[in-house]
Amino acid sequence: MDYTIKPATIERIEEIYLANQRCFKRSESYSRRIFRHLLSHPKTIGYCAVTLDNQLVAFIFATFDDDGTGHISTLGVLPEHRRRGLAKKLISHVEQMLVKKNITIVKLEVRVSNSEAQGLYRQLGYTIVQRLKGYYSDGEDGFLMVKSLV
């Protein structure tokens, strides 16, 4: 199946929200209000992967600061579209866009138990730099992973 990466827009907020609900536990999914904030914030970039018939199947959002750091805040791929390289494509695209904004370091958090995601991030050049005790709402620890974009 072919996919296209498009900028996330406020017109897609409901699709993004519903995809987010399917990708994450209720306690970890973002609200419409959070997505509205991300979609309107000048220091946030967001992208969606869509099918040829324009159906949203994945999304990513990253924020960035004047100090040259970026943060991938959320990345979701609908279960039936996983294992097709979409996460890798979205991360690479966001990294390219962050470089254009003079961002030199990007970070993200991942559950300690999510070894599959950790493997993908390692493959893309991310390194675990810190264990975050009780980071997730259910008390599970997270790992902070970082990558240099230069």
C-alpha positions as CSV (number, residue, x, y, z in Angstrom):
1,M,0.0,0.0,0.0
2,D,1.2,3.5,-0.8
3,Y,1.2,6.3,1.7
4,T,1.8,10.0,1.5
5,I,3.0,12.3,4.3
6,K,1.0,15.5,4.6
7,P,1.1,18.3,7.2
8,A,-1.3,17.8,10.1
9,T,-4.0,20.5,9.9
10,I,-6.8,21.6,12.2
11,E,-9.3,20.2,9.6
12,R,-8.0,16.7,10.5
13,I,-8.2,17.1,14.2
14,E,-11.0,14.6,14.6
15,E,-9.3,12.0,12.5
16,I,-6.0,12.5,14.5
17,Y,-7.9,12.3,17.8
18,L,-9.7,9.1,16.8
19,A,-6.5,7.5,15.5
20,N,-4.7,8.5,18.8
21,Q,-7.5,6.8,20.8
22,R,-6.9,3.6,18.9
23,C,-3.1,3.8,19.2
24,F,-2.8,4.5,23.0
25,K,-4.4,3.6,26.3
26,R,-7.0,6.0,27.4
27,S,-4.8,7.4,30.2
28,E,-2.1,8.2,27.7
29,S,-4.0,9.5,24.7
30,Y,-4.1,13.2,24.0
31,S,-7.4,15.1,24.2
32,R,-8.8,17.2,21.4
33,R,-7.7,20.2,23.4
34,I,-4.1,19.1,23.4
35,F,-4.2,18.4,19.6
36,R,-5.8,21.8,19.0
37,H,-3.0,23.4,21.0
38,L,-0.3,21.4,19.1
39,L,-1.9,22.3,15.7
40,S,-2.0,26.0,16.5
41,H,1.3,26.4,18.3
42,P,4.1,28.1,16.2
43,K,6.8,25.8,17.6
44,T,5.0,22.5,16.8
45,I,5.2,20.5,13.6
46,G,2.8,17.7,12.9
47,Y,2.4,15.3,10.0
48,C,0.0,12.5,9.0
49,A,0.5,9.5,6.8
50,V,-2.5,9.0,4.5
51,T,-3.6,6.3,2.1
52,L,-4.2,7.0,-1.6
53,D,-7.8,7.7,-0.8
54,N,-6.7,10.3,1.9
55,Q,-7.5,8.1,4.9
56,L,-5.3,9.0,7.9
57,V,-3.4,6.0,9.2
58,A,-0.6,7.5,11.2
59,F,0.5,10.8,12.8
60,I,3.5,12.5,14.5
61,F,4.0,15.7,16.4
62,A,7.2,17.4,17.5
63,T,7.9,20.6,19.4
64,F,11.1,22.6,19.2
65,D,12.8,25.3,21.2
66,D,15.1,28.3,20.5
67,D,17.9,26.4,22.2
68,G,18.1,23.9,19.3
69,T,16.3,21.0,20.8
70,G,13.3,19.2,19.4
71,H,11.0,16.7,21.1
72,I,8.9,14.1,19.4
73,S,5.8,14.3,21.7
74,T,3.6,11.6,20.0
75,L,3.7,9.1,17.2
76,G,0.9,6.7,16.4
77,V,0.3,4.2,13.7
78,L,-3.1,2.4,13.4
79,P,-2.7,-1.2,14.3
80,E,-3.7,-2.5,10.8
81,H,-1.0,-0.3,9.2
82,R,1.9,-1.2,11.5
83,R,5.1,-3.0,10.3
84,R,5.1,-1.1,7.0
85,G,7.7,1.5,7.7
86,L,5.4,4.3,8.5
87,A,6.9,5.2,11.9
88,K,10.3,5.3,10.3
89,K,9.1,7.5,7.4
90,L,7.3,9.9,9.8
91,I,10.3,10.2,12.1
92,S,12.7,10.8,9.3
93,H,10.4,13.4,7.8
94,V,10.1,15.2,11.1
95,E,13.8,15.1,11.6
96,Q,14.4,16.7,8.2
97,M,11.9,19.5,9.1
98,L,13.5,20.1,12.4
99,V,17.0,20.4,10.7
100,K,15.4,23.1,8.5
101,K,14.5,25.0,11.8
102,N,18.1,24.7,13.0
103,I,17.3,22.0,15.5
104,T,20.4,19.9,16.4
105,I,19.2,17.5,19.0
106,V,15.9,15.6,19.2
107,K,14.5,13.6,22.1
108,L,11.6,11.3,22.9
109,E,10.3,9.1,25.6
110,V,9.4,5.5,25.3
111,R,8.1,2.9,27.8
112,V,10.7,0.6,29.3
113,S,8.5,-2.4,28.2
114,N,8.2,-1.2,24.6
115,S,11.3,-3.0,23.3
116,E,9.9,-2.9,19.7
117,A,9.8,0.9,19.6
118,Q,13.2,1.1,21.3
119,G,14.6,-1.1,18.6
120,L,13.2,1.2,15.9
121,Y,14.6,4.3,17.6
122,R,18.0,2.7,18.0
123,Q,18.0,1.8,14.3
124,L,17.3,5.4,13.6
125,G,20.2,6.6,15.7
126,Y,18.6,7.3,19.1
127,T,20.4,6.4,22.3
128,I,19.0,5.9,25.8
129,V,20.4,8.5,28.0
130,Q,18.2,8.3,31.1
131,R,15.6,6.1,32.9
132,L,12.6,8.1,34.0
133,K,11.1,6.6,37.1
134,G,7.3,6.4,37.1
135,Y,7.1,8.5,33.9
136,Y,3.9,6.9,32.7
137,S,0.4,7.4,34.3
138,D,0.3,3.7,35.3
139,G,3.7,4.0,37.1
140,E,5.8,2.4,34.5
141,D,9.3,3.8,33.9
142,G,10.3,5.4,30.6
143,F,13.5,5.9,28.8
144,L,14.6,9.2,27.5
145,M,16.2,8.7,24.1
146,V,18.2,11.3,22.2
147,K,19.7,11.8,18.8
148,S,22.0,14.4,17.3
149,L,20.8,15.8,14.0
150,V,24.2,17.2,13.0
